[in-house]
Amino acid sequence: MVVMLLTTVDPSATEFVTEVVPQILLIGGAVVVAMGLAFAVTCWLVVRRIRRSGVVQRGVRKGSMAVRSVAADDAGRKLARLRMQLERSSEATVRSLAAADAQGRPLGDLPAVAANLARAERALDEQLHLAQREPNPQLRKTLVPGLAGQVERLSGLSAELRQSLLQNGHTVSTSQIERVSTHLAMEVDALRTWNTAYGSRQLP
């Protein structure tokens, strides 16, 4: 009986099983592989964009500084807070300049002064970061006062620049803006010179 059933199988069905089904499986596998590759490429592009995003990087840096400001030793906490103070001051200056420019106010040399100030802030932030990573607790403690003084001075110059921008929205004349720009430029140059001459001596 079994032999009779086998001999009566439709040849077209056998052909379907031996030829069509493997093709279907092959096509299905290729589709699955293509979808997997597309998903992997999409994930890679998203991760790459996130890593390159300045907003994300700043958020990560702020989060790291916030954690260190409460999790480290006393000197480490102070250094983290100094970095946060410097970051907030820098961002406030950028916002003030952007707002003044959008409103069409005369800015004089303030944008150039702000750019020099930003470079000095970045250099100081690098020093603060190095001090944070210093493994010797006593050396970290020794570095804090000098770095704190530099942060206060840079923050003060940034505040002075922002004040000039705010006053510029009211009754400040062009000559007054130029005087402020000159004064700030001299202060920033002096600070950068001091930082170049003495800052490197503080950090081994």
C-alpha positions in Angstrom: 0.0 0.0 0.0 2.8 2.4 0.9 4.5 1.6 -2.4 1.3 2.4 -4.3 0.9 5.8 -2.5 4.5 6.8 -3.3 4.1 5.9 -6.9 0.9 7.9 -7.3 2.4 11.2 -6.0 1.8 14.1 -8.4 5.1 14.9 -10.2 4.2 18.6 -10.1 4.1 18.5 -6.3 7.5 16.9 -6.2 8.9 19.6 -8.5 7.4 22.3 -6.3 9.0 20.9 -3.2 12.4 20.4 -4.8 12.7 23.6 -6.8 10.2 26.3 -5.7 10.5 25.9 -1.9 14.3 26.3 -1.8 13.9 29.5 -3.9 11.3 30.8 -1.5 13.6 30.1 1.5 16.5 31.7 -0.3 14.6 34.9 -1.1 13.2 35.0 2.4 16.6 34.6 3.9 18.0 37.4 1.7 15.2 39.7 2.8 15.9 39.0 6.4 19.6 39.7 6.0 18.9 42.9 4.1 16.5 44.1 6.8 19.1 43.2 9.5 21.8 45.2 7.6 19.5 48.1 7.2 18.7 48.1 10.9 22.3 47.9 11.8 23.3 50.8 9.5 20.4 52.9 10.9 21.5 52.2 14.5 25.1 53.1 13.6 24.1 56.4 12.0 21.9 57.3 15.0 24.7 56.6 17.4 27.2 58.5 15.3 25.0 61.5 15.1 24.4 61.4 18.9 28.1 61.2 19.5 28.8 64.2 17.2 26.0 66.3 18.6 27.4 69.3 20.6 24.2 69.4 22.6 24.5 65.8 23.7 28.2 66.2 24.5 27.6 69.3 26.6 24.8 67.5 28.4 27.1 64.5 29.1 29.8 66.9 30.3 27.4 68.8 32.6 26.1 65.5 34.0 29.6 64.3 34.7 30.5 67.6 36.4 27.3 67.5 38.5 28.1 63.9 39.6 31.7 64.9 40.5 30.5 67.9 42.4 28.8 65.7 45.0 30.7 62.4 44.7 34.4 63.4 44.9 36.5 64.6 47.8 36.3 68.2 48.9 38.9 69.5 46.4 37.3 67.4 43.7 33.9 68.8 44.4 35.3 72.4 44.3 37.0 71.8 41.0 33.8 70.3 39.5 31.8 73.3 40.7 34.4 75.7 39.3 34.0 74.0 35.9 30.2 74.3 36.1 30.5 78.0 37.0 32.8 78.5 34.0 30.5 76.6 31.7 27.4 78.6 32.8 29.2 81.9 32.4 30.4 81.0 28.9 26.9 79.9 27.8 25.4 83.1 29.2 27.8 85.2 27.2 27.1 83.2 24.0 23.3 83.7 24.5 23.7 87.4 25.1 25.8 87.9 22.0 23.4 86.0 19.9 20.4 88.0 21.2 22.2 91.3 20.7 23.2 90.4 17.1 19.6 89.2 16.3 18.3 92.5 17.5 20.7 94.4 15.3 22.5 96.2 18.1 25.9 97.8 17.4 28.5 95.5 18.9 31.8 97.1 18.1 34.7 94.7 18.9 32.7 92.8 21.5 32.4 89.6 19.4 36.1 89.4 18.9 36.6 90.1 22.6 34.1 87.3 23.4 36.0 84.9 21.1 39.2 85.6 23.0 37.4 85.2 26.3 36.0 81.9 25.1 39.5 80.6 24.2 40.8 81.6 27.6 37.8 79.8 29.2 38.5 76.6 27.3 42.2 76.7 28.3 41.2 77.2 31.9 38.6 74.4 31.7 41.4 72.1 30.5 43.5 73.0 33.5 40.5 72.3 35.8 40.0 69.0 34.2 43.6 68.0 34.6 43.4 69.1 38.3 40.4 66.9 38.7 42.3 63.9 37.4 45.3 64.5 39.6 45.7 61.4 41.8 47.3 63.1 44.7 44.6 64.6 47.0 47.0 67.1 48.6 48.1 68.5 45.2 44.5 68.8 44.1 43.8 70.8 47.3 46.8 73.0 46.6 45.7 73.8 43.1 42.1 74.8 44.0 42.8 78.4 45.2 44.8 79.5 42.2 42.3 78.0 39.7 39.4 79.4 41.6 40.9 82.9 41.3 41.2 82.5 37.6 37.6 81.3 37.3 36.4 84.3 39.3 38.3 86.7 37.1 37.1 85.1 33.8 33.5 85.0 35.1 33.8 88.6 36.1 35.0 89.6 32.6 32.1 87.6 31.1 29.7 89.4 33.3 31.1 92.7 32.4 30.8 91.9 28.7 27.2 90.8 29.2 26.4 94.0 31.1 27.8 96.0 28.2 25.5 94.1 25.8 22.5 94.7 28.0 23.3 98.4 28.4 23.8 98.6 24.7 20.1 97.9 24.3 19.3 101.1 26.0 21.4 104.3 26.0 25.0 103.3 25.6 26.8 105.2 22.8 29.2 103.7 20.2 32.2 105.3 21.9 31.2 103.8 25.2 31.0 100.4 23.5 34.5 100.8 22.0 35.9 101.8 25.4 34.4 98.7 27.0 35.7 96.5 24.2 39.2 97.9 24.6 39.1 97.5 28.3 37.9 93.9 28.1 40.4 93.1 25.4 43.2 94.3 27.5 42.0 92.3 30.5 41.5 89.1 28.5 45.0 89.5 26.9 46.6 90.0 30.3 44.8 87.0 31.7 45.9 84.8 28.8 49.5 86.0 29.1 49.4 85.2 32.8 47.9 81.8 32.1 50.5 81.0 29.5 53.4 82.0 31.8 52.2 80.6 35.1 49.4 78.2 34.5 51.6 75.4 33.1 53.8 75.6 36.2 50.9 74.8 38.4 50.0 71.5 36.7 52.7 68.9 36.3 
